[in-house]
Amino acid sequence: MTKPSTISAKALARSYRTERTLTTVTGLLAVAIAAVVLVAGAGWLGEFRARRPVLDPLVLDWLGGLPPWLARGGAIAAGVLLAVLGLWWLARSLRPERRPDLELDHTDGRTLTVTASALAGAVRADAEGVAGVVKARVRSVGDAAEPALRLRLWLREGSDLRQVWHELDTRVLARARDTLGVAVLPAAVRFELGSAQRRRVR
């Protein structure tokens, strides 16, 4: 079972866990290499090691003794691997966030699917009917097994925030849960409070 905090996180913002993990691992690897070079250069591994060049002659001799095709093949394979990894990382970071369609009926011979745009449109219409809400923007996020909603509401000046939240929770979100047949429907709500109307000074 997925923890409620994990489910709710899908509604709050898009997850960049994989990108952050790869960035962290790459940064730690770079720090570790720099630390080893610093320790060797400071002479902590011995004066002989500190005086030797960064590219150890023994390593260069070993590489020079390898067949040319093996060295070239290894360099090409490493370059292709890094290029594929970089393109995959770029595509993953730039791809649009998923907006799942929900299948409400799995009976053989018939299907009932609610599209993400239809769900967002229905919730948006209900939210805009709440007293004090001027405009609403709704997005369906998560996946088909664990859907979530992300709402952004613009409120009229002087609106009662508690009343708006109460009506949103007991009417709008409750109707969405009943329609989808789910007991839990995580939702992240962001309120934009209207500013006072500007008056022209004469």
N, C-alpha and C positions, 0 to 999 in steps of 0.2 A: 504494500500500500504506500502511495506517495504521501509524504508529510504535507500538512496544510500550508506550512511556510514555503515549501517548494512550489506548490500549486499557485499560491498567491503571488509569488515572484514573477510568474509568467504574465500576470496582469499589470504589474508595476512597470516593467520595462523589458526590452528585448535582452535576452541573455547573450553575453559575450564571453562565456566561461572558457570555451575552447581557445579563442583568440588570446585571452588573458593568460591561460595556462602556457601556450606556446611562447608568448612574449616573456613570461617569467622564467621558463626553462632556458630560453636563449640568453636572457640577461644573466642568470646564475652561471651558465656555462662560460660566458665571456668574463665574468668576474673571477671565476675559478682559474681560467687560463692566465688572466692578468696577475692574479696572486702568485701563481707558480713562477711566472717570469720575474716578478718582483723579488720573490724569495731567492731565486737562483742568481739574479743580478746583484743582490745585496751581499752575496757571499755566504749565506746561511747554509748552503749545501756544499760549502768548500770553496777555497780560492781557485782551485783548478777549474771547477764548473763555472765560476763567475767570469773567468777570463776567456772561456771558449765562446765562439760566435753563437748567435741564436740558432742558426741552421747548423747543427752539429755535422762536422765533416764525416763522421762515421755513418750518419743517416744518409748524407748525400752520396757517399760511396756505395751504400747498399741500394739506394734508388738507381744509381748509375749502372749497377750490375744487373738490374732487371731487364728482361727482353723489352725492346721498344714498344711492341704491340701491347704488352701488358700494361705498361705505364700509360700509354695513350688511351687504351680501353678503360682503365680505371678512372682517368681524368674525365673522359667523356661521360661515363656512367654517373660519376659524382655530379657533374654539371647538369645532366638531364634530370637527375633526382632532385637537385635543388631547384631547378626551374619548375618542375611539376609541383613540388611542395609549395613554392611561392605562388604559382597560379591558383592552386587549390585554396590557399589561405586568402588570396585576394577575392576569389569568387565567393567564398563562404562569408567574408566580411561585407561584401557589397550586395548579396542577394536580398530580395525583399522579404519582409517578415511574413510567415505563413498565416493565412486566414482560413481556418479549417471549415469545411462544410460538415454538417452534423446529420447522421442517419438516424432517424427516429424509429423506423420500422425495418426490421431485418427478416420479415416473413418471406418464405420462398414464393417467388412469382410476383412480388410487388415490393416496391421500395418507396420510402418517404424520406426525402432529403431536404434539409433546410440549409440554404446557402449562407455563407458568412455575410454577404451583403444584405440578404433579407433579414437575418437576425439583427444586424447592426441598424438597419433601417427601422425595424419595428421598435427596438429599444429606444432609438433616437426620437421617434414620434411620441412615444410614451413620456420620455424625459422632457420633451419640449412642452408637454401638456401640464407639467408641474407648475404650480403657482410660483412666480418669481424667476423662472428660467426663461431667458431670452433666446438662447440657441444652444444646441447640444451637438456634440460630435462623438460617435461611438465606433469602436473597432473591436471585432472579434479576434482573439488571439489564442495561443496555446495549441492544442491539437484536438482531434475529434474525440478522443477518449477523455480528455480533461480540458474542456473549453473554459475560457475566461473572457472577461470584458474589460475594456479600457474606455472610460468615459471622461469627457471634458465638457463642463457646463459653464455657460456664461450667465451670470445672474444679474437681474435688474437692481438698480440702486435702491437700497433700503430693504432688500429681501431678508426674510428671516431664515438664516442659514440652518438652524435646527429643524425648522418646519420643512424646508426643502429636503434635507437629508432624511427625515422621517418618512416623507411621502415617497422619496426615491427608493428607500429600502423596503417599505411595506407594500408599495403598489407596483412600481416599475420593475425592480429586480425580482420581487416575488412572482410577478406575472411571467417574467422570463424563465425563472426556475420551473414554474408549473408547466409552461409550454414545452420546455425541453425535457421535462420529466426527470430532473436531477435535483438531489437534495442540497447540493453545494454548487454555487456558481461564483467563483472568486471575481471580484470587480475592484478595479482601482479607479477612484473618482478624483478629478482635479477641478476645483472651482476657480472661476475667474470672476472677481467682483467688479461690477460696473462702477465707473467713476462718475462723479457728480457732473451734471450737465453744465457746460461752460456758458457763461453769460457775457454778453458784449457790454463793455464799459462805454458809456456815452459821456 
